[in-house]
Amino acid sequence: MRTTPSHADGTVARSPEVTSVAVLMELVRNESSGGHVKCWERFAEAAARQQSDGAAVDLTIYVLGHREHVEELSPRVRFVALRPVLSTAGVMPAMGGVDITDLAPHHPRLAGLLPRHDVWHLTHSFAFAMTADRLARRASLAPRPGLVSSLHTDVPALASVYTRQMIGKLPGLTKVADRPAAGLPHLAEQLLRRRRDRLLRRCDRVLASSPHAVEELSALVGPGRLSLLRRGVDHERFRPDPAARAELARRHHVPADRPLVLFVGRVDASKGAPLLGAAVHRLGQRGHPAHLVVVGSGAETGRVEELLGPDVTLLGQQPQDRLAQVYAACDVFAFPSHTETVGNVVAEAMGCGLPVVLPERAETTQWLAAPGHDGLVVRDDTPEGWARALESLVARPGPRRAMGRRAAHTARTRHPTWTRVLEEDLLPVWLQAAGAVERAGAGRR
């Protein structure tokens, strides 16, 4: 007997034939959502494309929403949106577009739904993850679910950045308690890292985002419970397009007489947007003017616009198809962020034929096959250092185009599709986690 949806909320009952997987993503899902949400949208689309009668799992991805609802992608793949209990929506607007999450220690509605699934996959460390952890530790819960966790964002590092930003917006705090306030960012990072590590230790399997992260986490959870979760790329969507430049000029009136440097992401300090704005400004002062194109929004948007004036075009959020066209229309992709665990925007830019410029030791450099050949790595992480790196491409059209062609070749030959990552990195882990639970239950009987 095959599993079919049997609940009003679109989730499914357990079946002995198909493993039911719940992915817990306590973030609001909408058009402006960040890479974490988009990652699971791509995995869900890949799962939905599989033949229904041959699907290995039934997949439910839980997200946050303004109202509870179900979006069916296929008979075996769906998004279920649940209302947050303690939303950060009241605080996040001050941070300029940071993803909204749920800080409640327990989510009662999710707690009622989780026992229907065989495998619980944590992707964060807030309300959904804490609810799952609490339920999984109950002796009365039978059968026990398989617990899996994957790392998508360095939340502790981001917490430090955002705490610093919030202190800056509350001058009274720094005046009254300057020294304690200065230590708050570090404290926030420590607390969230401890919570994350505690959750990871309790999981059957942990999926890290890079070989470096696998090595780093092995001491925490043990190498036997660690594996790699890569990110995929839609090669049909993100590819070179010779007509894209003219379309971008028509839509947004970008200048035709200078190279276009592209940034995609949240426009704040965590992504390095102010640093990049300062670097592009210095390029002009050095006699090599470039135009910065920014896709995204954030707390530092006004600061970048004030610094560059007519030398920046702010596009805001863009849908995926339009974003691919923006990539292909530009000349260089620059991404100074140190907080990414993967940085899919780098792979998308390379697929569209752009040379990429990245900071040294950032996890995003894993997309490069040969740094210096298909992209540049910046060692001097200052506006001057980034200006020098950009100048080597902006001022030399021939080498810039050659590096872009090599970047596109790396993307085609080395960057996997979402379907391949689903089949090779996710499905075996889910099935193994479910199998381990079944064997444990049989042993107890």
C-alpha beads as a LAMMPS data file, in Angstrom:
LAMMPS data file: protein, C-alpha beads

445 atoms
444 bonds

1 atom types
1 bond types

-500.0 500.0 xlo xhi
-500.0 500.0 ylo yhi
-500.0 500.0 zlo zhi

Masses

1 110.0

Atoms # bond

1 1 1 0.000 0.000 0.000
2 1 1 1.456 3.376 -1.053
3 1 1 1.413 6.446 1.168
4 1 1 -1.112 9.127 0.208
5 1 1 -1.954 12.400 1.956
6 1 1 -4.399 11.593 4.731
7 1 1 -4.509 14.709 6.920
8 1 1 -6.234 18.037 6.429
9 1 1 -2.920 19.860 6.675
10 1 1 -1.467 17.961 3.726
11 1 1 0.984 15.842 5.723
12 1 1 0.908 12.092 5.481
13 1 1 0.548 9.129 7.760
14 1 1 3.376 6.673 8.285
15 1 1 3.766 3.894 5.737
16 1 1 5.923 0.757 5.912
17 1 1 6.942 1.261 2.271
18 1 1 7.952 4.918 1.967
19 1 1 10.060 6.859 4.458
20 1 1 8.365 10.057 5.610
21 1 1 10.835 12.921 6.054
22 1 1 10.121 16.219 7.817
23 1 1 12.553 19.042 7.050
24 1 1 12.334 21.778 9.684
25 1 1 13.145 25.246 8.395
26 1 1 11.990 27.889 10.861
27 1 1 12.223 30.756 8.396
28 1 1 9.522 32.688 6.558
29 1 1 9.250 31.540 2.953
30 1 1 8.495 34.287 0.435
31 1 1 9.979 35.911 -2.670
32 1 1 12.615 37.789 -0.660
33 1 1 13.822 34.768 1.320
34 1 1 17.545 34.105 1.443
35 1 1 19.708 31.247 0.275
36 1 1 18.705 28.856 3.060
37 1 1 15.065 28.867 1.919
38 1 1 15.971 28.820 -1.774
39 1 1 18.209 25.810 -1.192
40 1 1 15.303 23.745 0.117
41 1 1 13.009 25.020 -2.615
42 1 1 15.458 23.581 -5.149
43 1 1 15.699 20.268 -3.266
44 1 1 11.899 20.104 -3.108
45 1 1 11.623 20.757 -6.850
46 1 1 14.181 18.016 -7.518
47 1 1 12.254 15.585 -5.313
48 1 1 8.975 16.469 -7.036
49 1 1 10.496 15.727 -10.445
50 1 1 11.189 12.134 -9.451
51 1 1 8.708 9.545 -10.667
52 1 1 5.905 9.392 -8.127
53 1 1 5.678 5.594 -8.025
54 1 1 9.448 5.286 -7.600
55 1 1 9.969 7.927 -4.926
56 1 1 12.154 6.798 -2.057
57 1 1 10.695 9.274 0.438
58 1 1 7.639 11.362 1.145
59 1 1 8.933 14.870 1.844
60 1 1 7.311 17.586 3.963
61 1 1 9.208 20.856 4.448
62 1 1 7.933 22.922 7.366
63 1 1 8.400 26.705 7.117
64 1 1 6.974 29.783 8.788
65 1 1 4.103 31.751 7.290
66 1 1 1.568 34.434 8.140
67 1 1 -1.123 31.763 8.019
68 1 1 -1.110 27.984 8.129
69 1 1 -1.355 26.451 4.689
70 1 1 -0.041 23.654 2.457
71 1 1 1.582 23.973 -0.962
72 1 1 1.696 20.685 -2.842
73 1 1 4.543 20.301 -5.332
74 1 1 3.638 16.678 -6.079
75 1 1 1.719 13.862 -4.341
76 1 1 4.850 13.149 -2.305
77 1 1 6.393 16.613 -1.845
78 1 1 4.896 19.607 -0.067
79 1 1 5.625 22.757 1.922
80 1 1 3.634 23.237 5.135
81 1 1 3.634 26.772 6.544
82 1 1 2.983 27.216 10.272
83 1 1 2.436 30.467 12.133
84 1 1 5.337 31.467 14.416
85 1 1 4.838 31.501 18.176
86 1 1 7.436 34.197 18.946
87 1 1 8.315 35.896 15.663
88 1 1 11.353 38.123 15.209
89 1 1 9.368 40.226 12.720
90 1 1 9.215 43.130 15.163
91 1 1 13.003 43.331 15.431
92 1 1 14.239 42.273 12.004
93 1 1 12.987 45.310 10.008
94 1 1 15.509 47.400 11.920
95 1 1 18.177 45.014 10.672
96 1 1 17.209 45.601 7.049
97 1 1 15.758 42.417 5.609
98 1 1 17.230 39.708 7.836
99 1 1 15.265 36.465 7.520
100 1 1 12.436 36.223 10.057
101 1 1 12.504 33.246 12.421
102 1 1 10.706 31.984 15.548
103 1 1 12.481 32.312 18.912
104 1 1 9.936 30.338 20.954
105 1 1 11.383 27.427 22.938
106 1 1 8.466 25.219 21.848
107 1 1 6.061 25.134 18.882
108 1 1 2.894 23.241 19.944
109 1 1 1.444 22.898 16.443
110 1 1 4.638 21.390 15.062
111 1 1 4.877 19.082 18.074
112 1 1 1.531 17.594 17.105
113 1 1 2.599 16.991 13.510
114 1 1 6.115 15.605 13.921
115 1 1 5.237 12.076 15.160
116 1 1 3.760 11.348 11.709
117 1 1 7.244 11.363 10.181
118 1 1 10.048 8.785 10.322
119 1 1 12.965 11.207 9.945
120 1 1 13.239 14.709 11.378
121 1 1 15.770 16.880 9.566
122 1 1 16.872 20.021 11.453
123 1 1 18.246 22.935 9.434
124 1 1 18.322 25.637 12.121
125 1 1 18.540 25.916 15.916
126 1 1 15.439 27.868 16.915
127 1 1 11.780 26.973 17.590
128 1 1 11.329 24.016 15.229
129 1 1 14.678 22.443 16.098
130 1 1 14.177 22.896 19.852
131 1 1 10.693 21.373 19.628
132 1 1 12.020 18.368 17.724
133 1 1 14.882 17.908 20.171
134 1 1 12.542 17.992 23.155
135 1 1 10.154 15.466 21.579
136 1 1 12.914 13.113 20.476
137 1 1 14.235 12.854 24.031
138 1 1 10.886 11.714 25.426
139 1 1 11.042 8.077 26.501
140 1 1 7.339 7.724 25.625
141 1 1 7.875 8.555 21.939
142 1 1 7.734 5.353 19.914
143 1 1 9.032 4.651 17.410
144 1 1 11.895 7.081 17.900
145 1 1 12.506 9.224 14.785
146 1 1 15.774 9.378 12.921
147 1 1 17.405 12.758 13.647
148 1 1 19.431 14.495 10.937
149 1 1 20.852 18.006 10.911
150 1 1 22.410 20.108 8.152
151 1 1 24.309 23.383 8.442
152 1 1 23.242 26.121 6.041
153 1 1 24.255 29.381 7.726
154 1 1 26.790 30.280 10.371
155 1 1 24.059 31.562 12.693
156 1 1 26.395 32.220 15.668
157 1 1 28.650 34.429 13.525
158 1 1 25.630 36.259 12.128
159 1 1 24.289 36.786 15.649
160 1 1 27.501 38.581 16.541
161 1 1 27.184 40.899 13.525
162 1 1 23.521 41.684 14.145
163 1 1 23.995 42.236 17.874
164 1 1 26.679 44.778 17.022
165 1 1 24.305 46.459 14.578
166 1 1 21.518 46.617 17.169
167 1 1 23.861 48.138 19.759
168 1 1 24.787 50.776 17.177
169 1 1 21.106 51.658 16.788
170 1 1 20.728 52.091 20.560
171 1 1 23.285 54.779 21.493
172 1 1 21.952 54.968 25.034
173 1 1 23.089 51.402 25.636
174 1 1 26.665 52.098 24.626
175 1 1 26.805 55.298 26.688
176 1 1 25.405 53.747 29.866
177 1 1 27.261 50.455 29.681
178 1 1 29.979 50.779 27.122
179 1 1 32.132 47.885 28.264
180 1 1 29.337 45.307 28.771
181 1 1 27.725 46.335 25.498
182 1 1 30.992 45.757 23.688
183 1 1 30.959 42.160 24.909
184 1 1 27.369 41.401 23.896
185 1 1 28.156 40.343 20.289
186 1 1 30.677 37.761 21.507
187 1 1 28.265 36.532 24.165
188 1 1 25.451 36.102 21.618
189 1 1 27.776 34.127 19.355
190 1 1 28.911 31.872 22.208
191 1 1 25.376 31.118 23.392
192 1 1 24.096 30.229 19.933
193 1 1 27.139 28.124 19.145
194 1 1 26.628 26.115 22.332
195 1 1 22.964 25.565 21.479
196 1 1 23.813 24.509 17.941
197 1 1 26.537 22.123 19.086
198 1 1 24.222 20.575 21.680
199 1 1 21.654 19.842 18.976
200 1 1 24.269 18.418 16.623
201 1 1 25.556 15.978 19.266
202 1 1 22.076 14.508 19.634
203 1 1 21.605 13.821 15.910
204 1 1 22.138 10.465 14.223
205 1 1 23.715 12.175 11.216
206 1 1 25.120 15.654 10.619
207 1 1 25.533 17.077 7.127
208 1 1 28.264 19.687 6.746
209 1 1 28.517 22.111 3.854
210 1 1 32.186 21.707 2.923
211 1 1 35.126 19.326 3.432
212 1 1 36.605 21.918 5.783
213 1 1 33.419 21.931 7.884
214 1 1 33.400 18.115 7.968
215 1 1 36.903 18.175 9.382
216 1 1 36.031 20.908 11.868
217 1 1 32.938 19.101 13.195
218 1 1 34.461 15.633 13.448
219 1 1 35.719 16.341 16.971
220 1 1 32.223 17.448 18.008
221 1 1 30.064 14.608 16.663
222 1 1 32.559 11.968 15.541
223 1 1 33.551 11.211 11.929
224 1 1 31.162 8.244 11.696
225 1 1 28.121 10.519 11.916
226 1 1 29.325 13.179 9.480
227 1 1 28.949 13.537 5.743
228 1 1 28.882 16.250 3.108
229 1 1 25.803 18.036 1.797
230 1 1 26.775 19.902 -1.337
231 1 1 24.641 22.509 -3.065
232 1 1 23.383 22.196 -6.590
233 1 1 23.092 24.535 -9.548
234 1 1 20.403 24.824 -12.210
235 1 1 22.613 24.796 -15.301
236 1 1 19.692 25.452 -17.628
237 1 1 18.841 28.677 -15.830
238 1 1 22.308 29.996 -14.923
239 1 1 24.340 30.143 -18.127
240 1 1 25.977 32.815 -20.325
241 1 1 23.540 34.979 -22.275
242 1 1 24.984 37.448 -24.834
243 1 1 21.685 39.345 -25.030
244 1 1 21.458 39.966 -21.279
245 1 1 23.539 43.171 -21.186
246 1 1 21.282 45.025 -23.584
247 1 1 18.204 43.909 -21.642
248 1 1 19.680 45.104 -18.331
249 1 1 20.539 48.473 -19.910
250 1 1 17.011 48.779 -21.299
251 1 1 15.338 47.941 -17.988
252 1 1 17.610 49.751 -15.547
253 1 1 19.699 52.211 -17.602
254 1 1 23.057 50.913 -16.380
255 1 1 25.989 52.693 -18.085
256 1 1 27.447 51.160 -21.209
257 1 1 30.881 52.759 -20.908
258 1 1 32.261 50.947 -17.855
259 1 1 32.487 47.431 -16.397
260 1 1 29.659 46.219 -14.175
261 1 1 30.583 44.713 -10.793
262 1 1 27.744 42.636 -9.340
263 1 1 26.818 41.904 -5.722
264 1 1 23.926 39.568 -4.814
265 1 1 22.805 39.138 -1.231
266 1 1 21.731 40.939 1.893
267 1 1 23.160 44.447 1.837
268 1 1 24.748 44.544 5.270
269 1 1 28.033 44.078 7.089
270 1 1 27.582 40.297 7.413
271 1 1 27.863 40.001 3.627
272 1 1 30.603 42.623 3.227
273 1 1 28.455 45.048 1.218
274 1 1 29.897 48.243 2.775
275 1 1 33.436 46.989 2.122
276 1 1 32.621 46.334 -1.529
277 1 1 31.010 49.762 -1.919
278 1 1 34.169 51.381 -0.551
279 1 1 36.332 49.290 -2.902
280 1 1 34.330 50.323 -5.987
281 1 1 34.591 53.937 -4.835
282 1 1 38.388 53.590 -4.642
283 1 1 38.461 52.080 -8.121
284 1 1 37.093 55.329 -9.502
285 1 1 39.638 57.329 -7.529
286 1 1 42.401 55.152 -9.023
287 1 1 41.265 56.009 -12.554
288 1 1 39.368 52.764 -13.285
289 1 1 35.693 53.619 -12.815
290 1 1 33.268 50.714 -12.486
291 1 1 29.542 50.566 -11.840
292 1 1 28.197 48.495 -8.948
293 1 1 24.977 46.548 -9.499
294 1 1 23.314 45.338 -6.281
295 1 1 20.629 42.664 -6.061
296 1 1 19.118 42.472 -2.581
297 1 1 18.242 44.758 0.295
298 1 1 19.513 45.391 3.781
299 1 1 20.556 47.790 6.507
300 1 1 23.501 49.227 4.572
301 1 1 21.672 49.984 1.313
302 1 1 21.507 53.715 2.055
303 1 1 25.152 53.846 3.045
304 1 1 26.274 52.209 -0.224
305 1 1 24.017 54.491 -2.264
306 1 1 25.287 57.585 -0.457
307 1 1 28.908 56.590 -1.074
308 1 1 28.592 55.727 -4.778
309 1 1 25.741 57.949 -5.957
310 1 1 25.279 57.475 -9.723
311 1 1 27.893 54.694 -9.734
312 1 1 25.501 52.161 -8.193
313 1 1 22.239 50.615 -9.399
314 1 1 20.060 49.056 -6.691
315 1 1 17.767 46.391 -8.125
316 1 1 16.276 45.085 -4.874
317 1 1 15.050 41.493 -4.820
318 1 1 14.847 39.697 -8.165
319 1 1 13.069 36.449 -9.140
320 1 1 15.315 33.550 -10.158
321 1 1 14.796 33.894 -13.926
322 1 1 15.461 37.629 -13.844
323 1 1 18.436 37.091 -11.543
324 1 1 20.053 34.768 -14.066
325 1 1 19.779 37.514 -16.656
326 1 1 21.365 40.050 -14.288
327 1 1 24.319 37.736 -13.671
328 1 1 24.877 37.214 -17.376
329 1 1 24.696 40.968 -18.035
330 1 1 27.527 41.899 -15.664
331 1 1 31.311 41.598 -15.945
332 1 1 32.560 40.634 -12.476
333 1 1 30.906 39.075 -9.427
334 1 1 32.276 40.230 -6.049
335 1 1 31.181 38.676 -2.762
336 1 1 33.178 39.710 0.337
337 1 1 31.098 37.635 2.811
338 1 1 32.823 35.486 5.450
339 1 1 29.587 34.155 6.990
340 1 1 28.497 31.842 4.166
341 1 1 28.650 28.097 4.631
342 1 1 28.430 27.623 0.841
343 1 1 27.278 30.736 -1.031
344 1 1 25.200 29.470 -3.940
345 1 1 25.291 32.903 -5.561
346 1 1 28.958 32.243 -6.372
347 1 1 28.121 29.089 -8.326
348 1 1 25.273 30.857 -10.113
349 1 1 27.563 33.691 -11.170
350 1 1 30.207 31.260 -12.431
351 1 1 27.553 29.372 -14.392
352 1 1 26.673 32.649 -16.132
353 1 1 30.303 33.173 -17.138
354 1 1 31.465 35.721 -14.551
355 1 1 34.877 35.731 -12.902
356 1 1 34.248 35.748 -9.154
357 1 1 36.199 37.643 -6.488
358 1 1 36.073 36.107 -2.997
359 1 1 37.790 36.578 0.364
360 1 1 40.587 34.246 1.386
361 1 1 39.569 31.409 3.739
362 1 1 35.865 31.942 3.036
363 1 1 33.854 28.750 2.473
364 1 1 32.679 30.184 -0.858
365 1 1 36.111 29.470 -2.372
366 1 1 35.166 25.776 -2.509
367 1 1 33.363 26.536 -5.792
368 1 1 36.690 27.371 -7.485
369 1 1 38.603 24.615 -9.233
370 1 1 41.778 26.696 -9.427
371 1 1 41.920 30.060 -7.599
372 1 1 43.581 32.614 -9.862
373 1 1 42.365 30.684 -12.912
374 1 1 38.532 30.672 -12.662
375 1 1 38.241 33.309 -9.918
376 1 1 40.270 35.533 -7.620
377 1 1 40.893 35.197 -3.886
378 1 1 41.507 38.431 -1.942
379 1 1 44.078 38.130 0.842
380 1 1 44.009 41.768 1.951
381 1 1 40.435 42.013 3.237
382 1 1 40.269 45.817 3.215
383 1 1 38.703 48.297 0.768
384 1 1 42.152 48.916 -0.702
385 1 1 42.863 45.198 -1.064
386 1 1 39.520 44.598 -2.783
387 1 1 40.040 47.627 -5.034
388 1 1 43.372 46.189 -6.201
389 1 1 41.838 42.777 -6.892
390 1 1 38.924 44.276 -8.821
391 1 1 41.253 46.556 -10.741
392 1 1 43.125 43.547 -12.139
393 1 1 39.878 42.528 -13.870
394 1 1 38.137 45.852 -14.483
395 1 1 41.173 47.360 -16.236
396 1 1 41.963 44.265 -18.351
397 1 1 38.981 43.154 -20.493
398 1 1 40.839 40.302 -22.203
399 1 1 41.986 38.441 -19.060
400 1 1 38.613 39.195 -17.450
401 1 1 36.677 37.510 -20.245
402 1 1 39.098 34.583 -20.291
403 1 1 38.604 34.052 -16.557
404 1 1 34.844 34.231 -17.058
405 1 1 35.013 31.481 -19.701
406 1 1 37.054 29.323 -17.337
407 1 1 34.522 29.977 -14.554
408 1 1 31.697 28.802 -16.833
409 1 1 33.693 25.677 -17.717
410 1 1 34.228 24.902 -14.023
411 1 1 30.494 25.313 -13.419
412 1 1 29.539 22.962 -16.263
413 1 1 32.051 20.263 -15.404
414 1 1 32.300 20.358 -11.595
415 1 1 29.179 21.872 -10.024
416 1 1 26.448 19.235 -9.508
417 1 1 22.741 19.623 -10.232
418 1 1 20.190 19.744 -7.420
419 1 1 18.843 16.333 -8.469
420 1 1 22.284 14.775 -8.222
421 1 1 22.868 16.235 -4.743
422 1 1 19.446 15.033 -3.609
423 1 1 20.117 11.509 -4.837
424 1 1 23.723 11.243 -3.655
425 1 1 23.876 13.338 -0.476
426 1 1 20.366 13.466 1.020
427 1 1 18.351 10.361 0.154
428 1 1 20.971 7.848 1.424
429 1 1 21.246 9.727 4.738
430 1 1 17.473 9.861 5.238
431 1 1 17.019 6.195 4.409
432 1 1 19.919 5.183 6.634
433 1 1 18.511 7.234 9.531
434 1 1 15.091 5.619 9.105
435 1 1 16.672 2.154 8.817
436 1 1 18.681 2.639 11.994
437 1 1 15.504 3.499 13.873
438 1 1 13.712 0.424 12.520
439 1 1 16.618 -1.846 13.505
440 1 1 16.711 -0.322 16.972
441 1 1 12.967 -0.934 17.359
442 1 1 13.291 -4.532 16.176
443 1 1 16.110 -5.075 18.658
444 1 1 13.961 -3.827 21.531
445 1 1 11.158 -6.180 20.527

Bonds

1 1 1 2
2 1 2 3
3 1 3 4
4 1 4 5
5 1 5 6
6 1 6 7
7 1 7 8
8 1 8 9
9 1 9 10
10 1 10 11
11 1 11 12
12 1 12 13
13 1 13 14
14 1 14 15
15 1 15 16
16 1 16 17
17 1 17 18
18 1 18 19
19 1 19 20
20 1 20 21
21 1 21 22
22 1 22 23
23 1 23 24
24 1 24 25
25 1 25 26
26 1 26 27
27 1 27 28
28 1 28 29
29 1 29 30
30 1 30 31
31 1 31 32
32 1 32 33
33 1 33 34
34 1 34 35
35 1 35 36
36 1 36 37
37 1 37 38
38 1 38 39
39 1 39 40
40 1 40 41
41 1 41 42
42 1 42 43
43 1 43 44
44 1 44 45
45 1 45 46
46 1 46 47
47 1 47 48
48 1 48 49
49 1 49 50
50 1 50 51
51 1 51 52
52 1 52 53
53 1 53 54
54 1 54 55
55 1 55 56
56 1 56 57
57 1 57 58
58 1 58 59
59 1 59 60
60 1 60 61
61 1 61 62
62 1 62 63
63 1 63 64
64 1 64 65
65 1 65 66
66 1 66 67
67 1 67 68
68 1 68 69
69 1 69 70
70 1 70 71
71 1 71 72
72 1 72 73
73 1 73 74
74 1 74 75
75 1 75 76
76 1 76 77
77 1 77 78
78 1 78 79
79 1 79 80
80 1 80 81
81 1 81 82
82 1 82 83
83 1 83 84
84 1 84 85
85 1 85 86
86 1 86 87
87 1 87 88
88 1 88 89
89 1 89 90
90 1 90 91
91 1 91 92
92 1 92 93
93 1 93 94
94 1 94 95
95 1 95 96
96 1 96 97
97 1 97 98
98 1 98 99
99 1 99 100
100 1 100 101
101 1 101 102
102 1 102 103
103 1 103 104
104 1 104 105
105 1 105 106
106 1 106 107
107 1 107 108
108 1 108 109
109 1 109 110
110 1 110 111
111 1 111 112
112 1 112 113
113 1 113 114
114 1 114 115
115 1 115 116
116 1 116 117
117 1 117 118
118 1 118 119
119 1 119 120
120 1 120 121
121 1 121 122
122 1 122 123
123 1 123 124
124 1 124 125
125 1 125 126
126 1 126 127
127 1 127 128
128 1 128 129
129 1 129 130
130 1 130 131
131 1 131 132
132 1 132 133
133 1 133 134
134 1 134 135
135 1 135 136
136 1 136 137
137 1 137 138
138 1 138 139
139 1 139 140
140 1 140 141
141 1 141 142
142 1 142 143
143 1 143 144
144 1 144 145
145 1 145 146
146 1 146 147
147 1 147 148
148 1 148 149
149 1 149 150
150 1 150 151
151 1 151 152
152 1 152 153
153 1 153 154
154 1 154 155
155 1 155 156
156 1 156 157
157 1 157 158
158 1 158 159
159 1 159 160
160 1 160 161
161 1 161 162
162 1 162 163
163 1 163 164
164 1 164 165
165 1 165 166
166 1 166 167
167 1 167 168
168 1 168 169
169 1 169 170
170 1 170 171
171 1 171 172
172 1 172 173
173 1 173 174
174 1 174 175
175 1 175 176
176 1 176 177
177 1 177 178
178 1 178 179
179 1 179 180
180 1 180 181
181 1 181 182
182 1 182 183
183 1 183 184
184 1 184 185
185 1 185 186
186 1 186 187
187 1 187 188
188 1 188 189
189 1 189 190
190 1 190 191
191 1 191 192
192 1 192 193
193 1 193 194
194 1 194 195
195 1 195 196
196 1 196 197
197 1 197 198
198 1 198 199
199 1 199 200
200 1 200 201
201 1 201 202
202 1 202 203
203 1 203 204
204 1 204 205
205 1 205 206
206 1 206 207
207 1 207 208
208 1 208 209
209 1 209 210
210 1 210 211
211 1 211 212
212 1 212 213
213 1 213 214
214 1 214 215
215 1 215 216
216 1 216 217
217 1 217 218
218 1 218 219
219 1 219 220
220 1 220 221
221 1 221 222
222 1 222 223
223 1 223 224
224 1 224 225
225 1 225 226
226 1 226 227
227 1 227 228
228 1 228 229
229 1 229 230
230 1 230 231
231 1 231 232
232 1 232 233
233 1 233 234
234 1 234 235
235 1 235 236
236 1 236 237
237 1 237 238
238 1 238 239
239 1 239 240
240 1 240 241
241 1 241 242
242 1 242 243
243 1 243 244
244 1 244 245
245 1 245 246
246 1 246 247
247 1 247 248
248 1 248 249
249 1 249 250
250 1 250 251
251 1 251 252
252 1 252 253
253 1 253 254
254 1 254 255
255 1 255 256
256 1 256 257
257 1 257 258
258 1 258 259
259 1 259 260
260 1 260 261
261 1 261 262
262 1 262 263
263 1 263 264
264 1 264 265
265 1 265 266
266 1 266 267
267 1 267 268
268 1 268 269
269 1 269 270
270 1 270 271
271 1 271 272
272 1 272 273
273 1 273 274
274 1 274 275
275 1 275 276
276 1 276 277
277 1 277 278
278 1 278 279
279 1 279 280
280 1 280 281
281 1 281 282
282 1 282 283
283 1 283 284
284 1 284 285
285 1 285 286
286 1 286 287
287 1 287 288
288 1 288 289
289 1 289 290
290 1 290 291
291 1 291 292
292 1 292 293
293 1 293 294
294 1 294 295
295 1 295 296
296 1 296 297
297 1 297 298
298 1 298 299
299 1 299 300
300 1 300 301
301 1 301 302
302 1 302 303
303 1 303 304
304 1 304 305
305 1 305 306
306 1 306 307
307 1 307 308
308 1 308 309
309 1 309 310
310 1 310 311
311 1 311 312
312 1 312 313
313 1 313 314
314 1 314 315
315 1 315 316
316 1 316 317
317 1 317 318
318 1 318 319
319 1 319 320
320 1 320 321
321 1 321 322
322 1 322 323
323 1 323 324
324 1 324 325
325 1 325 326
326 1 326 327
327 1 327 328
328 1 328 329
329 1 329 330
330 1 330 331
331 1 331 332
332 1 332 333
333 1 333 334
334 1 334 335
335 1 335 336
336 1 336 337
337 1 337 338
338 1 338 339
339 1 339 340
340 1 340 341
341 1 341 342
342 1 342 343
343 1 343 344
344 1 344 345
345 1 345 346
346 1 346 347
347 1 347 348
348 1 348 349
349 1 349 350
350 1 350 351
351 1 351 352
352 1 352 353
353 1 353 354
354 1 354 355
355 1 355 356
356 1 356 357
357 1 357 358
358 1 358 359
359 1 359 360
360 1 360 361
361 1 361 362
362 1 362 363
363 1 363 364
364 1 364 365
365 1 365 366
366 1 366 367
367 1 367 368
368 1 368 369
369 1 369 370
370 1 370 371
371 1 371 372
372 1 372 373
373 1 373 374
374 1 374 375
375 1 375 376
376 1 376 377
377 1 377 378
378 1 378 379
379 1 379 380
380 1 380 381
381 1 381 382
382 1 382 383
383 1 383 384
384 1 384 385
385 1 385 386
386 1 386 387
387 1 387 388
388 1 388 389
389 1 389 390
390 1 390 391
391 1 391 392
392 1 392 393
393 1 393 394
394 1 394 395
395 1 395 396
396 1 396 397
397 1 397 398
398 1 398 399
399 1 399 400
400 1 400 401
401 1 401 402
402 1 402 403
403 1 403 404
404 1 404 405
405 1 405 406
406 1 406 407
407 1 407 408
408 1 408 409
409 1 409 410
410 1 410 411
411 1 411 412
412 1 412 413
413 1 413 414
414 1 414 415
415 1 415 416
416 1 416 417
417 1 417 418
418 1 418 419
419 1 419 420
420 1 420 421
421 1 421 422
422 1 422 423
423 1 423 424
424 1 424 425
425 1 425 426
426 1 426 427
427 1 427 428
428 1 428 429
429 1 429 430
430 1 430 431
431 1 431 432
432 1 432 433
433 1 433 434
434 1 434 435
435 1 435 436
436 1 436 437
437 1 437 438
438 1 438 439
439 1 439 440
440 1 440 441
441 1 441 442
442 1 442 443
443 1 443 444
444 1 444 445
